[in-house]
Amino acid sequence: METLEGGCLCGRTRYRVSGTPQNLCFCHCASCRRAAGAPLVAWGTFSRDGFQLLAGDAYVLHTSSAQVQRGFCGHCGTSLSYAHEQHAGEIDIALVTLDDPARYEPEYHIWVEDKLPWMRIEDGRPRFQRYRTAG
């Protein structure tokens, strides 16, 4: 089983994840954009059981909507994780916070209906108006 580590900008929050990520995507939703202060966020989904804080005195969970908790560093503000109650066994990790952020490349775009009008998607990856559907 693969083990990866990552963390925030200031280094006060460090984590380890085990396993191969699923759902490698770019998210354009308004909530992710605001949480990260960016036009999109690259995510990978891991098993929640495989997520472990190594140095987490500054790791803060924020309930950004009724069923969603976002994890970030309370010291520097780096957006690190996303968890939805409907997928209790999973945690999404911001791929750029991995120590080797180039290791996994997003495969598709989600929440394209929320995309900023000046954001051009010209990379040839599949696009989904909201969620990726099976098939």
VMD Tcl script that draws the C-alpha trace (Angstrom):
set ca {
  {0.00 0.00 0.00}
  {1.34 3.40 -0.98}
  {1.95 5.98 1.75}
  {2.17 9.69 0.98}
  {2.82 12.71 3.15}
  {1.94 16.35 2.82}
  {1.25 19.50 4.72}
  {0.56 23.18 4.82}
  {2.60 26.22 3.83}
  {3.97 26.94 7.32}
  {4.63 23.28 8.21}
  {2.62 23.22 11.44}
  {0.10 20.81 9.93}
  {1.47 17.59 8.46}
  {-0.44 14.49 7.39}
  {0.04 11.02 5.97}
  {-2.36 9.20 3.66}
  {-2.25 5.56 2.63}
  {-3.65 4.03 -0.51}
  {-4.14 5.10 -4.09}
  {-6.35 8.16 -4.56}
  {-9.61 7.95 -6.50}
  {-11.66 10.72 -8.08}
  {-8.69 12.77 -9.22}
  {-10.38 15.97 -10.31}
  {-10.38 19.73 -10.65}
  {-13.33 21.24 -8.77}
  {-14.72 24.60 -9.89}
  {-17.50 24.94 -7.29}
  {-17.90 28.27 -5.53}
  {-17.30 26.71 -2.11}
  {-13.93 25.17 -3.07}
  {-12.88 28.39 -4.81}
  {-13.61 30.46 -1.73}
  {-12.02 27.98 0.68}
  {-8.79 27.88 -1.32}
  {-8.75 31.41 -2.69}
  {-8.19 29.97 -6.17}
  {-10.20 29.51 -9.40}
  {-10.24 25.72 -8.93}
  {-8.90 23.02 -6.60}
  {-7.28 19.71 -7.53}
  {-8.57 16.90 -5.26}
  {-7.90 13.21 -4.72}
  {-10.12 10.94 -2.62}
  {-8.53 8.63 -0.02}
  {-9.93 6.26 2.57}
  {-10.59 8.13 5.80}
  {-8.95 5.23 7.67}
  {-5.76 5.95 5.73}
  {-5.58 9.60 6.84}
  {-3.40 10.44 9.83}
  {-2.26 13.77 11.26}
  {1.46 13.77 12.00}
  {1.69 17.34 13.28}
  {-1.72 18.81 13.72}
  {-1.75 21.38 16.49}
  {-3.00 23.92 13.96}
  {-5.36 21.62 11.96}
  {-8.86 23.09 12.10}
  {-12.14 21.68 10.79}
  {-14.70 24.13 9.47}
  {-18.29 23.13 8.68}
  {-18.70 24.91 5.36}
  {-22.18 23.53 4.70}
  {-24.63 21.22 6.48}
  {-22.81 17.98 5.59}
  {-19.30 19.20 4.73}
  {-16.21 19.74 6.84}
  {-13.12 21.35 5.38}
  {-9.75 20.97 7.05}
  {-7.17 23.71 6.97}
  {-4.18 24.99 8.86}
  {-5.40 27.52 11.42}
  {-1.99 29.17 11.42}
  {-1.29 29.81 7.71}
  {-4.74 29.08 6.20}
  {-3.73 26.35 3.74}
  {-6.78 24.39 2.55}
  {-5.99 20.70 3.09}
  {-9.06 18.45 3.14}
  {-12.74 18.04 2.37}
  {-15.11 15.49 3.90}
  {-18.83 14.95 3.17}
  {-21.13 13.04 5.54}
  {-22.61 11.07 2.63}
  {-19.15 9.60 2.03}
  {-18.16 9.03 5.65}
  {-15.38 6.57 4.78}
  {-13.60 9.03 2.49}
  {-11.55 12.20 2.73}
  {-10.49 14.40 -0.16}
  {-6.98 15.81 0.00}
  {-5.88 18.91 -1.92}
  {-3.35 17.33 -4.26}
  {-1.06 20.37 -4.26}
  {-0.47 19.89 -0.51}
  {1.24 16.52 -1.08}
  {5.02 16.61 -0.74}
  {5.11 15.39 -4.36}
  {2.15 17.25 -5.90}
  {3.03 16.14 -9.42}
  {2.57 12.47 -8.51}
  {-1.15 12.44 -9.33}
  {-2.70 14.30 -12.21}
  {-6.41 15.21 -12.17}
  {-8.42 13.31 -14.77}
  {-11.54 15.47 -15.15}
  {-13.33 18.70 -14.13}
  {-16.40 18.87 -11.86}
  {-18.84 21.67 -11.04}
  {-18.13 23.27 -14.40}
  {-21.48 25.06 -14.13}
  {-19.86 27.19 -11.36}
  {-16.68 27.86 -13.35}
  {-15.60 31.49 -13.47}
  {-16.32 32.98 -16.90}
  {-12.67 33.96 -17.41}
  {-11.43 30.45 -16.59}
  {-10.75 28.56 -19.83}
  {-10.75 24.76 -19.84}
  {-8.72 23.72 -22.84}
  {-6.92 20.64 -21.52}
  {-9.09 18.00 -23.21}
  {-10.18 16.42 -19.90}
  {-13.83 15.38 -19.47}
  {-16.11 18.00 -17.92}
  {-19.12 17.49 -15.68}
  {-21.67 20.20 -14.91}
  {-21.78 19.02 -11.28}
  {-20.66 15.59 -10.17}
  {-19.02 12.89 -12.18}
  {-21.61 10.25 -12.94}
  {-20.98 6.54 -13.29}
  {-20.17 5.30 -16.76}
}
mol new
graphics top color blue
foreach p $ca { graphics top sphere $p radius 0.5 }
foreach p [lrange $ca 0 end-1] q [lrange $ca 1 end] { graphics top cylinder $p $q radius 0.2 }
display resetview
